[in-house]
Amino acid sequence: MMKTIDIGHGNLSVDTALSALESGVSSAMCNDEIRSIKIVHGHGSGALRNAVRQWCQEQSGRFRDMIPGEEYDLFHQNSVAMRQECGFPIDRDFGRKNRAVTYLWLL
């Protein structure tokens, strides 16, 4: 199963959005059915996207992979494997090279 965390449409500051992200990720990791997380950070200036991706990199070892939306397609090996593990969820962003989202594949 894939969980979506939308921190990009609440007009939140970067710090507040990252706090909400941490809370949502921690909650999802306690649920054995959730295998991946789709983070919606929006387009905007790119500040939130950059902060989210930096946060994900700082969490190295906590996730199997962090997949930028621009790489989330049929030709990205971990995207395909993650989708398979999640039961091939319907996701309109698959293959769209959407920079407004980032995916986490959980351990």
Buried (B, 14 or more C-beta within 10 A) or exposed (E): EBBBBBBBEEEBEBEEBBEBBEEBBEEBBEEEEBBBBBBBBBEEEEEBBEBBBEBBEEEEEBBBBBBBBBBBBEEBEBBBEBBEBBEEBEBEBBEBEBBBBBBBBBE
